[in-house]
Amino acid sequence: MRLLLDIGNTRIKWALQGDAGLTGQQAIVHADLDAAQLSARVFAPCGRVSAVLVANVAGEQIAGRVRQAVRDCWQFDPVFVTASAQASVQGRIVRNAYLLPQQLGVDRWLAMLAAYALSPGKKLVVSVGTAMTLDAVDEHGQHLGGLIVPGPDLMTHSLLRETSDIAERVEQSAVPELPIAAYFANTTRACVQLGSFRAACSLIESVYQHLNPGRTQLVLTGGAAAVLQERLTVESQFIPDLVLQGLSHCG
């Protein structure tokens, strides 16, 4: 049994991998968790594991806490996975487009591997979290490159932090219940929130149209992906544990 960890900017997601595949993904906000709390709340309930594989994009501080917690729990070191120049999944090769392959975020790389393992064909893989990333892979497994922009929540928070009048009006606005079909909003809070989601959706849809949409599968993952998916006008597949599925192909 292996423990797979996906450490994002806000949350740690994890699942166990055994002969029957992956268990259901679990998640916890990691900002206030020290090594002892990680061990007690995440690792100890998993029981005995033979290895711990980690995808980490949240920096060395949380990596150090995870490393210590794994040592405390099982007396071995976790393996921190990085992006590579290429990898084989389901007998198919995926090639990294980055000039320096290891500089590609490991979460993006693993999400591409998992998406490509689902079925052959061109993919647009979108992760919607604190940041929103888009990566394209052609039908031959060649990564075409990607884009990184603020996620919808970060767009909202940045706008409120860097303005005064908008932030003040948002504080005075009721929390909106926006119909999925809404195109415009009628309170400042709703305008900010809906604008952020529409900006994200517009970018995804424009990239999708650029990739020959009839032959491209759009795959979504990340904490805000389900909400964003409701507002997309193109067909997509939402896979919450896509990064963990990618990790399952490693090692």
N, C-alpha and C positions, 0 to 999 in steps of 0.2 A: 504494500500500500504506500503510495506517494502522496505528499501534501503539496498542492500547487497554490502559490500566492501571487496575486495581482495587486501591486501596491500603486494606487493612483495618487493624485495630488490631495485628495480628500479622504478616500476610503481604502481599506484593505478588503479585497474579495478573496475567498478561498474555497477550495473543494478538494476532496480526496479522490485519487485515481487508483482503481483496482481492476481486477479482471472483468468486472461488469461495466467498466467505463467510469465516468465522473459522477460523483454525488452532486446534489443541488448546490448551487452557488450560495454562499453566505457572505455577509459584508458588515463592516463596522467602521465608524469614523476613527482615524488613528491619531489625531492631533494630540490628545491628552493621555495617550497610553504609553507607559514606560515598559521596560522589558518584562518585569514581573507581571504586569497586567496583561500584556500580550500572551505570556505563557499561560496564565490562568484562564483567560477568556477565549483565546483562539486555539492555542496549541494543545494544551492538556486534554480538552474534550475530544480531540481527534484520536487519542489512544496511541499505540505504537506505530510509527511509520518508518519506512526504510530510507526515505530521502525527502528533502524539501527543495522544490524548485521555485525560484522567485523571479518575477518580472517587476522591476522597480523603476518608477519615473519620478519619485518624490524626494530624491536626494539621499545623502550619506547618513544624515541623522536618523531617519527611520530605518535605514538599512542596518545601522549599528545596533539599534534596539531589537530588530528582528533577529540578527545574527546572535546576539546574546541570549535572547529568549529560546531560540532553537537549541543552542548549546546547553542551556539550563535544563531544557526538557528532555533532550535525547542524546546529548554528549557527542554531537557531530555538527559540522558546519553546513549551512544551506548553500545551494548552488545558485548564484545570481546569473541568469541568462542574459546574453546580449545579442543584438542583431548580427547577422553574418552576411557574407557576400552572396550566399545561396543556401538553400535548404531543400530537402526532399520530403514531400508529404503525399501519402497515398501513391507513391511511385512517380509523382510529378515534381519537377524542379521549379522552384520559385527563385528568381534572381533579383537581388536588391539593386535599385537604381542609384543609390547614394554614391558619391565619389569616394567617401570614407564610410563604408558600410556600417561600422559600429556606432556612428553618430546618429543613425536612425533610431528613434525611440523604440525600445524593445516592445512596448505595448502595441505600437503600430505594426511592427514586423510580425509579431505573433498573431495579431488579428488578421493580417493578410494570409498567413499560412493556414489558419483555421478556415477562413472563407474559401480559399482555393481548394482545401481538402473536401469541402462540401460537395463540389461538383466542378467539372471542367468548365472553362469559359471565362469571359472578361468579367472583372469585378470592380465595383467602386465600394470601398470599405470606409465607413464613416463612424468615428467614435465621438460621442457627444458627452463631454464632461466639463470640467473647469475650462479646458481648451477643447476646441473641436478640430479634429484632424480628418483629412480626406486623402485616401491613397487609391491609386488605380493600378490594376494588374491586368495585362492583356491575356488573350486566350492561350498564349504560349508560356505563361508564368513569368513574364517580364514585368517587374514593377516599373511603372512609367513615371513615378515621382508622386509628390503630394502637396498638400496645402495645410497650413496651421493658422487658425483664427481663434479669437475668444469664443467660448461657448456662450449660449444664451444668458445664463446666469451671470457670467463674468461681464458680458456686455452691459447688462442691467446695472450691476454693482459699480462698474467703471464710470458709467454715465452719472450715477448718483453721487459718486465720490468726487468727480471732477466738475460738477456744476452746483450752483446754489439754488437758483429759482426752481429747477426741475425737482431737486431733492426735497425742497420745502413743499412743493405742490403734491409730490408723491405721499409725503407724510400726512397730508390733509385728505387724501383720496381713500375711498373705501377699497377693500380688497376685491378685485374684479372677478366675476365669473364669466369668462369669455366663451361664447359659442365657438365650436371648431370652425364654423364657416365664416366667422367674423373677419372682415378685411380691414376695417378701421375701428378705432376705439374712441370712447367719449369721456374718459378720465385720464389724468396724467399718468397714474400708476399703470392703467391698462395700456396706454399708448407706449410706455416704455417696455412693458413685458411683451406685448404683441409685436412691437417693432423688432425686438431682439429675436423672437422666434421666426418672424417673417424674413429677417436678414439671413438667418442660418438656413432656412428652407430654400431661399432664392439661390444661395451659393450652391447648395447640394444639387438643386434641380438644373442649374446652368452647367455644372460640371458633368452631370449625368447626360444631359443632351449633347454635350461635346463628345461623349464617348460612344456614340451610336447606340441609343437607348434600347432599340429592339434586340440588341445582342449583349447587353450589359446587365448584370445582377447587382442591385443596390443592397448592401448589407450594413445594418446599423447595430451599434453597440454603445454602451456607456450609460451613466446614470440618468441623463436627460433625454435619451434617445426615444423612449416610449412616448413621451409627451410631444416631442418634435415630430415623430412619425405620423401622429394624427393629423398634422397640418400639411404634410407633403401631398403633392398632387400626382406623384409617380409611385409605382409599386415598389415596395421594399420589404426586406425581411429583417426582423429585430431578433438578435441573439444576445441575451444579457451576458453570457459567460464566454464570449468569443475569445478573449485573451487567454482564459484558462484552457479553452479547447486547444489553442495554439501551443500553450505550454505542455499539454499532454503529448504532443508530438516530439518533444525534446528529450534528450538524455538517453 
